[in-house]
Amino acid sequence: MGINYNNSGSAFSDPGRSFANLEATLVANMVTASTDIALLIDSKGIIADVAVRDAELFGDVPASWIGQPFIDVVTVECRSKVGRMLSDRNPGEAAPRREINHPMPGGPDLPISYAMLSLARDGARLALGRDLRTISILQQKLVETQLAMESDYARLQNAESQYRVFFDTSSDPIVIADAASGKILEANSAARRMLESDGRQVAGVTIESLFAERSVRDLDKLVAAARASGDIEIADLALRDDDSATGISARFYRQHGATRLSLRFGRNGNDSLSPGAHDLIAKAGRELPDAIVVVDNDLKIVAANESFLDLAEIATGRQATGKSLGDIIGRRGVEMAVVKTAVDAEGVVRSFSTTLHTQHGGLVDVELSGSILKESDQQFYGFSLRRAARAPQLASATQPLRSANDMTGLVGRVPLREIVRETADIIEQLCIEAALDLTRNNRASAAEMLGLSRQSLYSKLRRYGIGDPSPDSGDNSVN
């Protein structure tokens, strides 16, 4: 006795002997257990009985099929398939499986894969079905995933194409180097025209080889400063084949888990540059997503990038030019004056928490960093701002500050002398708290920044109830 093979696989070699003594109930249970749904169809194509392995799979719908023609309980497009299934009569053999959809009330169609088995004695047939809903859902998700991947790939290609166009058509020479090895990975057309000569290629060489020997040490300092600050750092260096100074701006960024160094070659350091918005924004980081603004010595805005205009809700750069940054950042005329003093003293200010007043009355918590910019004989200040989760509250908990409306509301009820005195106290308190916040509560530095003696500062701290007024509480703070 051996295995009996047929068109659909392998079958028992002698089913007449193997299953001769099986009871009808046992056979019915075997059919029910081996399939999701089984339909007993008589010789006229009428559903005589239904067996379901799990009652929760299909609900009460299959029970309503009993007594109806099989062709009437399927969707319109599947009726031809059912007609062919009913016309094929091969007693004892299962016909090839066909996928049939049943209409379901109030929901999507029910997909079932049927194998039709003819019963030899009375011409009836048994339709053995498998529920395809899980497979259908997986196929749908697979198609959606494939479409999403193709869409993402198309966007990636579009972004890469735009990057290539912008990078290669930039008028400024730019090279991209691997931060670990210092080897140049990419160079745009302007950089290749500027740096390649005698057939030498820029790609693959180290960035040190681009500069004169006397500028290598300054290059190392520039790279170290850019790595430490995370912002654009600028220096004037001499190129390998040119002794004149060239402005170099360096910035680090990450790409696919690796650190890259971007070097932008500007104009010669001895060129006469006008303090126009284009050059100033380029120095302060024109392409950064952070808000960038450049102001003059009076804190009047000279130039601003698009991110600053968006953050401050200012329509155009022309509308921003000439505005006082002190009216936009922090408390009017107080915080920016303190920040400017700190920049003059230290050269830079990093991550100073404050607020920005938008053009339409909004209030945004920001972190401000700034440094000095010099163009020819003029000095400017470049500031970058980014949104912060929240900014520290400078107002004293024991003595809430009056608003400007509160102060003007006192006119006519309080003598002008008292209003002026209280206004001066408010400004003094704000300046002291801003100085303490800027110096991270280093009271010695705060007193020096405010032009006060330490004893005078301690006296004012006690007067306004700011922090611990004891002389030794803040002198050892880290600046």
Long-range contacts (C-beta under 8 A, 24 or more apart in sequence): 6-93, 7-93, 7-96, 8-93, 8-94, 8-96, 8-115, 31-126, 31-128, 34-128, 35-128, 35-129, 35-130, 36-112, 36-129, 36-130, 36-131, 37-62, 37-112, 37-129, 37-131, 38-126, 38-127, 38-128, 38-129, 39-65, 39-70, 39-114, 39-126, 39-127, 39-129, 40-124, 40-125, 40-126, 41-70, 41-86, 41-124, 41-125, 41-126, 41-127, 42-122, 42-123, 42-124, 43-122, 43-123, 43-124, 44-69, 45-69, 45-70, 45-71, 45-86, 46-70, 47-73, 48-124, 57-131, 58-110, 58-131, 61-102, 61-104, 61-105, 61-110, 70-127, 73-102, 73-103, 74-100, 74-101, 74-102, 74-103, 75-101, 75-102, 75-103, 75-109, 77-101, 85-114, 85-116, 85-127, 86-116, 86-125, 88-116, 89-118, 89-123, 90-118, 91-118, 91-119, 91-120, 92-118, 92-120, 93-117, 93-118, 94-128, 97-130, 99-132, 100-129, 111-136, 172-264, 172-265, 172-266, 172-282, 173-264, 173-265, 174-262, 174-263, 174-264, 174-265, 175-202, 175-207, 175-210, 175-262, 175-263, 175-265, 176-260, 176-261, 176-262, 176-263, 177-206, 177-207, 177-260, 177-261, 177-262, 177-263, 178-258, 178-259, 178-260, 178-261, 179-227, 179-252, 179-258, 179-259, 179-260, 179-261, 180-258, 180-259, 181-206, 182-206, 182-207, 182-208, 182-261, 183-207, 185-260, 191-265, 194-265, 195-239, 197-241, 207-261, 207-263, 209-240, 210-239, 210-240, 211-237, 211-238, 211-239, 211-240, 212-237, 212-238, 212-239, 212-240, 212-243, 214-238, 215-239, 219-248, 222-248, 222-250, 223-250, 223-261, 225-250, 226-250, 226-251, 226-252, 226-261, 227-252, 229-348, 229-350, 231-285, 231-369, 231-384, 232-283, 232-284, 232-285, 232-288, 234-266, 234-283, 236-269, 244-268, 244-269, 244-270, 245-269, 245-270, 249-282, 249-283, 251-285, 272-376, 273-375, 273-376, 274-375, 275-302, 275-375, 275-376, 275-378, 275-380, 276-303, 277-302, 277-303, 277-317, 277-321, 279-375, 280-373, 280-375, 280-380, 280-382, 281-305, 283-373, 283-375, 283-382, 284-373, 284-382, 284-383, 284-384, 285-382, 285-384, 288-384, 290-384, 290-385, 290-386, 291-366, 291-384, 291-385, 291-386, 292-382, 292-383, 292-384, 292-385, 293-320, 293-325, 293-382, 293-383, 293-385, 294-373, 294-380, 294-381, 294-382, 294-383, 295-325, 295-380, 295-381, 295-383, 296-378, 296-380, 296-381, 297-379, 297-380, 297-381, 298-324, 299-324, 299-325, 299-326, 299-336, 299-337, 299-340, 299-381, 300-324, 300-325, 301-325, 302-380, 308-385, 311-356, 311-358, 311-364, 311-366, 311-385, 311-387, 312-356, 312-358, 312-359, 313-358, 313-359, 313-360, 313-362, 314-359, 315-359, 325-383, 327-357, 328-356, 328-357, 329-354, 329-355, 329-356, 329-357, 329-366, 329-368, 329-385, 330-354, 330-355, 330-434, 331-394, 331-430, 331-434, 334-427, 334-430, 334-431, 334-434, 335-430, 335-434, 338-431, 338-434, 338-435, 338-438, 338-449, 339-368, 339-370, 339-438, 340-381, 341-449, 342-438, 342-439, 342-449, 343-370, 343-371, 343-372, 343-381, 344-372, 345-449, 347-371, 347-372, 349-438, 352-437, 352-438, 353-388, 353-391, 353-392, 353-437, 354-391, 355-391, 356-385, 365-389, 365-390, 365-391, 366-391, 392-437, 394-430, 394-433, 394-434, 394-437, 395-433, 396-429, 396-433, 396-464, 396-465, 396-466, 398-465, 399-429, 399-464, 399-465, 401-426, 401-429, 401-430, 402-426, 425-464, 428-460, 428-464, 429-464, 429-466, 432-457, 432-460, 432-461, 432-464, 432-466, 433-466, 436-466, 436-467, 436-474, 439-477, 439-479, 440-477, 440-478, 440-479, 441-467, 441-474, 441-477, 442-474, 442-475, 442-477, 442-478, 442-479, 443-473, 443-474, 443-475, 443-477, 444-474, 444-475, 445-479, 446-474
